[in-house]
Amino acid sequence: MNKERTELNKELKIIEIRCKKCNKLMMNYYLSGDDSMIALQNIGIKCDRCKRVMILKKYTEGIMKEQSESSSFRI
């Protein structure tokens, strides 16, 4: 099932945003295609499992693509 999900994410250009500590899926981000566009600026995301709170600042789609491993971005 994970292989099918990864292939689907590559087709639709989806990046999964996951917690770096506990690897819990927090949200899916759908790419627009503009690598210089700032994505999710000043958005706070809380992990329900480990109680971390992350505030995204100055993350562009290009940075998210470069740092993602098999369409999952860990913050």
QUIDANOR-V646441 format. One record per helix or strand of 3 or more residues. SS is the DSSP state (hx for helix, st for strand). FROM is the first residue (numbers start at 0). LEN is the number of residues. If there is no record, write none. Layout:
# QUIDANOR-V646441
<<SS FROM LEN> <SS FROM LEN>>
This chain:
# QUIDANOR-V646441
<<hx 1 11> <st 13 5> <st 24 6> <st 42 4> <st 52 4> <hx 60 7> <st 71 3>>
